[in-house]
Amino acid sequence: MRLLLQLTILHGPTGMKILFTGLLMMAVILNVGAQDRKRARDLGIRIGVLQTGTHNAITDVAGLRVGHTTLVQGEQIRTGVTAIVPHGGNLFQNKVPAAVYVGNGFGKLAGTTQVQELGNLESPIILTNTLGVGTAMNAVVGYTLQLPGNETVQSVNALVGETNDGYLNDIRGRHVQEEHVLQAIKQAADGPVAEGNVGAGTGTVCFGYKGGIGTASRKLPASLGGYTVGVLVQSNFGGVLQINGAPVGEELGRFSFSKQVLESADGSCMIVVATDAPVDARNLERIAKRAMMGLAKTGGIASNGSGDYVIAFSTNEGLRIPYQSDEKTQTFTLLRNDEMSPLFMATIEATEEAIINSLFKAETMKGRQGNTTEALPIQPVIKILKKHNAIKR
């Protein structure tokens, strides 16, 4: 019997809703357990010095929404889609400034050249698996064309990123369908964001342990502008894990050039950075570069076979770019270069914590051909962090 699980995570006061058909209970047990594990900060791990936003999530950037569609079928399919929607209006008609930075380009981030050329974003950002990029692009194009006001639109730049989940997922089966992408967009919401084995992070592996979706945010004090920076990651890469500077990977036996590291170093990490600060595409690219510093602080090495990409955008309403206008010029109020350093610091901290959250929230998963990836062992990690004074005692 065909056993299809489709988990659709809704955020906000209603919590999580699971839509399912058929015989699903075994699959539910396999995948929603990630929500039972605690985030790093809930265990006393304080990364950086800046304050978090209300939810410590990318959705702390006002107006931004996130949605997941998670697919678990039988023993072979472990994949999904994550959608990041910058604002609640017609994004094509009211574009946002954006930039892309390539840390290591062994990947498929569709739609990058137009973002780099024009400095704006006109579609929801979609994250999925490597062979689902084309399907996701078709879905985003269809979604955009049917929006009221877009009846005459003839070109859509869909921005779709990926990581390869082929160890746990039957990636050649190409199981992500357009309806899964549309569901993630439709059900995107603000508030807390589900992490771990959800959406595009369902089948990912990070530092040899189960990776997934992770998120974090930083809120600058009023004296530094009061702006918010939020980060969401799809972690699927390797290296030697460090948490707050403690050599966790080494002490767990996942040390540099060990068999485990060599087998798991390749992969990818998609990083999405959002802010409400008034910064244009040029300074958004500078922000995006700092996200790679956050990845490095976790021990990531951006290996030869890793696609490490950062997408950064601003939701600031004063910077919206209309699709059509009778005006020949547009005036913006922008932060000066001298005011960017606090945003850089916020991005580094939030990226580091988002990656660590992706590991802490992910559960052990068994998938394709019986392949199993264990979750990061929390108690041994806590012991290591205490040993190195990297956690509250």
LUMTOR-59123 format. One line per field, with one value per residue (C-alpha): residue in three letters; y, z, x. Coordinates in nm, 4 decimals. Each point is the difference from the previous one (the first is absolute). Layout:
vexdren = (ALA  ...)
py = (Y  ...)
pz = (Z  ...)
px = (X  ...)
! end
This chain:
vexdren = (MET  ARG  LEU  LEU  LEU  GLN  LEU  THR  ILE  LEU  HIS  GLY  PRO  THR  GLY  MET  LYS  ILE  LEU  PHE  THR  GLY  LEU  LEU  MET  MET  ALA  VAL  ILE  LEU  ASN  VAL  GLY  ALA  GLN  ASP  ARG  LYS  ARG  ALA  ARG  ASP  LEU  GLY  ILE  ARG  ILE  GLY  VAL  LEU  GLN  THR  GLY  THR  HIS  ASN  ALA  ILE  THR  ASP  VAL  ALA  GLY  LEU  ARG  VAL  GLY  HIS  THR  THR  LEU  VAL  GLN  GLY  GLU  GLN  ILE  ARG  THR  GLY  VAL  THR  ALA  ILE  VAL  PRO  HIS  GLY  GLY  ASN  LEU  PHE  GLN  ASN  LYS  VAL  PRO  ALA  ALA  VAL  TYR  VAL  GLY  ASN  GLY  PHE  GLY  LYS  LEU  ALA  GLY  THR  THR  GLN  VAL  GLN  GLU  LEU  GLY  ASN  LEU  GLU  SER  PRO  ILE  ILE  LEU  THR  ASN  THR  LEU  GLY  VAL  GLY  THR  ALA  MET  ASN  ALA  VAL  VAL  GLY  TYR  THR  LEU  GLN  LEU  PRO  GLY  ASN  GLU  THR  VAL  GLN  SER  VAL  ASN  ALA  LEU  VAL  GLY  GLU  THR  ASN  ASP  GLY  TYR  LEU  ASN  ASP  ILE  ARG  GLY  ARG  HIS  VAL  GLN  GLU  GLU  HIS  VAL  LEU  GLN  ALA  ILE  LYS  GLN  ALA  ALA  ASP  GLY  PRO  VAL  ALA  GLU  GLY  ASN  VAL  GLY  ALA  GLY  THR  GLY  THR  VAL  CYS  PHE  GLY  TYR  LYS  GLY  GLY  ILE  GLY  THR  ALA  SER  ARG  LYS  LEU  PRO  ALA  SER  LEU  GLY  GLY  TYR  THR  VAL  GLY  VAL  LEU  VAL  GLN  SER  ASN  PHE  GLY  GLY  VAL  LEU  GLN  ILE  ASN  GLY  ALA  PRO  VAL  GLY  GLU  GLU  LEU  GLY  ARG  PHE  SER  PHE  SER  LYS  GLN  VAL  LEU  GLU  SER  ALA  ASP  GLY  SER  CYS  MET  ILE  VAL  VAL  ALA  THR  ASP  ALA  PRO  VAL  ASP  ALA  ARG  ASN  LEU  GLU  ARG  ILE  ALA  LYS  ARG  ALA  MET  MET  GLY  LEU  ALA  LYS  THR  GLY  GLY  ILE  ALA  SER  ASN  GLY  SER  GLY  ASP  TYR  VAL  ILE  ALA  PHE  SER  THR  ASN  GLU  GLY  LEU  ARG  ILE  PRO  TYR  GLN  SER  ASP  GLU  LYS  THR  GLN  THR  PHE  THR  LEU  LEU  ARG  ASN  ASP  GLU  MET  SER  PRO  LEU  PHE  MET  ALA  THR  ILE  GLU  ALA  THR  GLU  GLU  ALA  ILE  ILE  ASN  SER  LEU  PHE  LYS  ALA  GLU  THR  MET  LYS  GLY  ARG  GLN  GLY  ASN  THR  THR  GLU  ALA  LEU  PRO  ILE  GLN  PRO  VAL  ILE  LYS  ILE  LEU  LYS  LYS  HIS  ASN  ALA  ILE  LYS  ARG)
py = (0.0000  0.3467  0.1833  0.3767  0.2381  0.3671  0.2147  0.3610  0.2120  0.3006  0.2582  0.2442  -0.0414  -0.3033  -0.1956  -0.2883  -0.1596  -0.3336  -0.0834  -0.3659  -0.2710  -0.3779  -0.1999  0.2635  -0.0578  -0.1728  0.2798  0.2644  -0.1567  0.0035  0.3686  0.2252  -0.1040  0.2814  0.2369  -0.1747  0.0914  0.3302  0.2856  0.0956  0.3099  -0.1993  -0.2127  0.2978  0.0398  0.3722  0.0724  0.3531  0.3078  0.1629  -0.0510  -0.2244  0.1003  -0.1198  -0.3454  -0.0167  -0.0719  0.1572  0.0870  0.2600  0.2194  0.1488  -0.1140  -0.2954  -0.3469  -0.3556  -0.3189  -0.3655  -0.3016  -0.3200  -0.3253  -0.3402  -0.3066  -0.3597  -0.0668  0.1973  0.3566  0.2612  0.3435  0.3179  0.3693  0.3156  0.3362  0.3417  0.2789  0.3507  0.1896  -0.0527  0.1996  -0.0731  -0.0501  0.0257  0.3394  0.1203  -0.1529  0.0105  0.0765  -0.3169  -0.1483  -0.3409  -0.1054  -0.3244  -0.1529  -0.3107  -0.0530  -0.3773  0.0336  0.1143  0.3363  0.0868  0.3633  0.1474  0.1994  0.2284  0.0608  0.0901  0.2189  0.1937  -0.0266  -0.1061  -0.3004  -0.0523  -0.3456  -0.2078  -0.1775  -0.3763  -0.2594  -0.3682  -0.2902  0.0156  -0.1727  0.1898  0.3425  -0.0080  -0.1066  0.2722  0.2624  -0.1021  0.0204  0.3487  0.1259  -0.1320  0.1440  0.3426  0.0111  -0.0708  0.2804  0.2854  0.2839  -0.2291  -0.0766  0.1457  -0.1241  -0.1989  -0.0507  -0.1269  -0.0494  -0.2865  -0.0353  -0.3647  -0.1558  -0.3555  -0.2502  -0.3643  -0.2339  -0.3124  -0.1964  -0.0256  0.0833  -0.1668  0.3179  -0.1564  -0.0646  0.3770  -0.0185  0.3729  0.1169  0.3487  -0.0360  -0.0524  0.3285  0.1830  -0.1425  0.1261  0.3485  0.0013  -0.1119  0.2224  0.1854  0.2195  -0.0955  -0.3027  -0.2018  -0.3789  -0.1273  -0.3223  -0.2756  0.2235  0.1470  0.0221  -0.1313  -0.3322  -0.2114  0.2061  -0.0919  0.2447  -0.0704  -0.3696  0.0382  0.0684  0.3555  0.1920  0.3379  0.2424  0.3629  0.2825  0.3787  0.3003  0.3295  0.2979  0.2442  0.3352  0.1699  -0.2082  0.0562  -0.2606  -0.2096  -0.3732  -0.2602  -0.3485  -0.3074  -0.3334  -0.2848  -0.3319  -0.1809  -0.2821  0.0434  -0.1265  0.0964  -0.0285  0.1172  0.2812  0.1544  0.3239  -0.0805  -0.3411  -0.2875  -0.2081  -0.1921  -0.0904  -0.1239  -0.2000  -0.1681  0.1993  0.1672  0.1555  -0.2509  -0.2860  -0.2567  0.1546  0.3507  -0.1085  -0.1845  0.2884  0.3163  0.0570  0.1264  0.3472  0.2736  0.2430  0.3122  0.2608  0.3310  0.2534  0.3433  0.2977  0.2398  0.2500  -0.1563  -0.0366  -0.2903  0.1083  -0.0083  -0.3090  -0.1794  0.1153  -0.1406  -0.3277  -0.0391  0.0149  -0.2940  -0.2205  0.1111  -0.1367  -0.3310  -0.0082  0.0511  -0.3290  -0.1829  -0.0103  -0.0118  0.0776  -0.3086  -0.0560  -0.1784  0.2378  0.2554  0.2774  0.2924  0.3019  0.1946  0.3313  0.2423  0.2968  0.0273  0.3733  0.1556  0.3129  -0.2095  -0.1823  0.0052  0.0292  -0.2146  0.2966  0.3721  0.3275  0.1449  -0.0095  0.0151  -0.1528  0.1425  -0.2191  0.0651  -0.2382  -0.0831  0.1394  -0.2449  0.1025  -0.1326  -0.3502  -0.1707  -0.0792  -0.1710  -0.2002  -0.1178  -0.0868  -0.2045  -0.1977  -0.0814  -0.0914  -0.2210  -0.1884  -0.0564  -0.0981  -0.2755  -0.1262  0.0057  -0.2101  -0.2672  0.0196  -0.0274  -0.2804  -0.3587  -0.3243  -0.1023  -0.3252  0.0282  -0.1199  -0.3523  -0.0135  0.2867  0.1525  0.3323  0.0488  0.3146  0.2066  -0.1610  0.2809  -0.1111  -0.0784  0.3360  0.1820  -0.1749  0.1134  0.3569  0.0135  -0.1383  0.2876  0.2658  0.0452  -0.0299  0.1230  -0.2422)
pz = (0.0000  -0.0857  0.3269  -0.0366  0.2863  -0.0608  0.3035  -0.0338  0.2836  0.0962  0.2369  0.2357  0.2832  -0.1594  0.0282  -0.2394  -0.2295  -0.1701  -0.3202  -0.0911  -0.2105  0.0257  0.2601  0.1507  0.3647  -0.0433  -0.2245  0.2414  0.2737  -0.2323  -0.0753  0.2545  0.2887  -0.0967  0.1722  0.3369  0.0116  0.1516  -0.1778  0.0998  0.1941  0.1973  0.1295  0.1205  -0.3094  -0.0685  -0.3338  -0.0379  0.2037  -0.1796  0.1049  -0.2004  -0.1400  0.1540  -0.1594  -0.0742  -0.3588  -0.3436  0.0436  0.2591  -0.3055  -0.0157  -0.2865  -0.0969  -0.0088  -0.0221  -0.1086  -0.0247  -0.1862  0.1267  -0.1955  0.1570  -0.1968  0.0915  0.0518  -0.2930  -0.0120  0.2436  -0.1576  -0.0167  -0.0712  0.2048  -0.1173  0.1251  -0.0909  0.0603  0.0348  -0.0214  -0.3166  -0.3669  0.0038  -0.3769  -0.0028  0.3073  -0.0144  0.2849  -0.0224  0.0061  -0.0593  -0.0382  0.1171  -0.1074  0.2687  -0.2091  -0.3244  -0.0204  -0.0058  -0.1832  0.1074  -0.2839  -0.0677  0.1305  -0.3030  -0.0049  0.3744  -0.0411  -0.3037  0.1208  0.3752  0.0808  0.0812  -0.1584  0.1183  0.3178  0.0731  -0.0315  0.1490  -0.0978  -0.1181  -0.2924  -0.2582  0.1085  -0.1090  -0.3442  0.1422  0.2636  -0.2636  -0.2001  0.3123  0.0922  -0.3552  0.0027  0.3447  -0.1068  -0.3313  0.1669  0.2571  -0.0536  -0.1782  -0.1866  -0.2932  -0.2591  0.1548  -0.2440  0.1982  0.3564  0.1749  0.2440  0.2610  0.1006  0.2022  0.0965  0.1858  -0.0929  0.2330  -0.1992  0.2915  0.1814  -0.2862  -0.3320  -0.1771  -0.3480  0.0457  -0.0150  0.2435  0.0642  -0.2064  -0.0808  0.2448  0.2838  -0.0847  -0.0212  0.3354  0.1675  -0.1414  0.0794  0.3586  0.0789  0.3254  0.2523  0.3582  0.1092  -0.2806  0.0060  -0.0172  -0.0496  -0.2149  -0.1771  -0.3452  -0.2051  0.2992  0.0251  -0.1512  0.0608  0.1814  0.1778  0.1556  -0.0334  0.2135  -0.0962  -0.1294  -0.1030  0.0190  0.2633  0.0725  0.2339  0.0241  0.1556  0.1091  0.0087  0.2891  -0.0732  0.0173  -0.3019  -0.1932  0.1557  -0.3183  -0.0154  -0.1870  -0.0492  -0.1499  -0.1233  -0.1091  -0.1777  0.1436  -0.2014  0.0175  0.1734  0.1975  0.3660  0.2239  0.2455  0.2368  0.1728  -0.0825  0.1698  -0.2103  0.0047  -0.3217  0.1035  0.3432  -0.1460  -0.2352  -0.3078  -0.0351  -0.2951  -0.2779  0.1953  -0.2012  0.1048  -0.1049  -0.3376  -0.0714  0.1030  -0.0860  -0.3328  -0.0036  0.0011  0.2207  -0.1078  0.2163  -0.0207  0.1797  0.0436  0.1607  0.0388  -0.0151  -0.2900  -0.1975  -0.3770  -0.2083  0.0324  0.3791  0.0013  -0.1833  0.2703  0.2600  -0.1942  0.0069  0.3808  0.0137  -0.1237  0.3042  0.2150  -0.1866  0.0571  0.3738  0.0130  -0.1612  -0.3548  -0.2642  -0.3251  -0.1575  -0.3715  -0.0414  0.2111  -0.1347  0.2583  -0.0985  0.1855  -0.1037  0.1817  -0.0313  0.1755  0.0766  0.0736  -0.1498  -0.1072  -0.2352  -0.1895  -0.3749  -0.2075  -0.3110  -0.1914  0.0693  -0.1856  0.1919  -0.1613  0.3318  0.3435  0.3259  0.2910  0.3507  0.0666  0.2867  -0.0418  -0.0350  0.3418  0.1554  -0.1461  0.2538  0.2531  -0.2781  -0.0955  0.3578  0.0280  -0.3200  0.1187  0.3357  -0.1443  -0.2706  0.2499  0.2313  -0.2836  -0.1075  0.3567  0.0414  -0.3139  0.1650  0.3453  -0.1352  -0.2504  0.0890  -0.1056  -0.3390  -0.1960  -0.3705  -0.3454  -0.0143  0.3780  0.0339  0.3461  0.1232  0.3742  0.1758  0.1774  0.3479  0.2274  0.3401  -0.1084  -0.1795  0.3119  0.1991  -0.2515  0.0037  0.3796  -0.0052  -0.2249  0.1813  -0.3098  0.1792  0.3144  0.2867)
px = (0.0000  0.1223  0.0622  0.0229  0.0543  -0.0276  0.0664  -0.0981  0.1342  -0.2044  0.1446  -0.1593  -0.2475  -0.1620  0.3246  0.0607  -0.2525  0.0618  -0.1859  0.0182  -0.1610  0.0089  0.1883  0.2261  0.0657  0.3365  0.1233  -0.1238  0.2082  0.3003  -0.0115  -0.1681  0.2205  0.2361  -0.2388  0.0624  0.3706  0.1035  0.1709  0.3536  -0.1034  -0.2586  0.2884  0.1988  0.2197  0.0357  0.1636  0.1321  -0.0857  -0.2934  -0.3616  -0.2311  -0.3351  -0.3265  0.0074  0.3731  -0.0996  0.0135  -0.3676  0.0993  0.0532  -0.3506  -0.2216  0.2193  -0.1558  0.1329  -0.1749  0.1047  -0.1294  0.1618  -0.0153  0.0611  -0.1078  0.0717  0.3700  0.1383  -0.1318  0.1303  -0.0225  -0.2064  -0.0314  0.0543  -0.1358  0.1113  -0.2429  0.1437  -0.3285  -0.3743  -0.0664  0.0580  0.3763  0.0289  -0.1686  0.1912  0.3464  0.2518  0.3731  0.2058  0.3432  0.1607  0.3442  0.1654  0.2199  0.0686  -0.1861  -0.0480  -0.3784  -0.3085  -0.1394  -0.2359  -0.0823  0.3241  0.1115  -0.3042  0.0256  0.3667  -0.0658  -0.3047  0.0479  -0.3544  -0.2177  -0.3424  -0.1066  -0.0147  0.3278  -0.0375  0.2350  -0.0272  0.2185  0.2419  -0.2177  -0.3112  0.1267  -0.1646  -0.3342  0.0160  0.0756  -0.3053  -0.2136  0.1242  -0.0546  -0.3557  -0.0644  0.1234  -0.1879  -0.3340  0.0257  -0.2474  0.1756  0.2407  -0.2288  0.2405  0.3264  0.2175  0.3203  0.0471  0.3330  -0.0532  0.2765  0.0390  0.2820  0.0822  0.2102  0.0487  -0.1905  0.0809  0.1475  -0.3339  -0.2361  -0.0785  0.1050  -0.0065  -0.3701  -0.0603  -0.2884  -0.0406  -0.2968  -0.1255  -0.2879  0.2492  0.1708  -0.3312  -0.1091  0.3168  -0.0606  -0.3708  0.0452  0.2976  -0.0564  0.1748  0.0855  0.2084  0.1608  0.0173  0.3578  0.1914  -0.1521  -0.2508  -0.0447  0.3182  0.1953  -0.1821  0.2779  0.3129  0.3222  0.2334  0.3427  -0.0819  -0.3131  -0.3600  -0.0308  -0.3075  -0.1668  0.1259  -0.0712  0.1022  -0.0187  0.1655  -0.1581  0.2332  -0.0359  -0.1626  0.3386  0.1073  -0.3208  -0.2294  0.0018  -0.0661  0.2027  -0.1442  0.1648  -0.1337  0.2280  -0.0346  0.3030  0.1523  0.3764  0.3114  0.3077  0.0936  -0.2822  0.0668  -0.2541  0.0913  0.3608  -0.0059  0.1459  -0.3181  0.0659  0.3524  -0.1028  -0.2880  0.2460  -0.0969  0.3384  0.1811  0.0706  -0.1469  -0.1913  -0.3307  0.0994  0.1341  -0.3228  -0.2226  0.1930  -0.1734  -0.3565  -0.1486  -0.1349  -0.2690  -0.0054  -0.2762  0.0579  -0.2803  0.0022  -0.2302  0.2950  0.0059  0.2857  0.0286  0.1285  0.3630  -0.0028  -0.2212  0.2786  0.2390  -0.2405  -0.0228  0.3770  -0.0054  -0.2401  0.2831  0.1967  -0.2809  0.0205  0.3763  -0.0480  -0.1931  0.2930  -0.1330  0.2734  -0.1904  0.1524  0.0551  -0.3320  -0.2065  -0.2466  0.0079  -0.2214  -0.1353  -0.3088  -0.0460  -0.2896  -0.1598  -0.3703  0.0236  -0.3130  0.1842  0.2133  -0.2758  0.0551  -0.3203  -0.0319  -0.1379  0.0186  -0.0519  0.2943  0.3424  0.1838  -0.0431  0.1307  0.1095  0.1252  0.2882  0.2300  0.3472  0.2867  0.1272  -0.3228  0.0255  0.2260  -0.2770  -0.1976  0.3088  0.0390  -0.3693  0.0212  0.3026  -0.1590  -0.3417  0.1512  0.2134  -0.2949  -0.2351  0.2394  0.0365  -0.3798  -0.0368  0.2132  -0.1558  -0.3553  0.0634  -0.0897  0.1677  -0.1368  0.0006  -0.0580  0.1038  0.1459  -0.0041  0.2480  -0.0203  0.1338  0.0134  -0.1065  0.2624  0.0302  -0.1158  0.1241  0.3561  0.0079  -0.1166  0.2734  0.2638  -0.1293  0.0130  0.3524  0.1082  -0.2052  -0.2173  -0.3336  -0.1674  0.0621)
! end
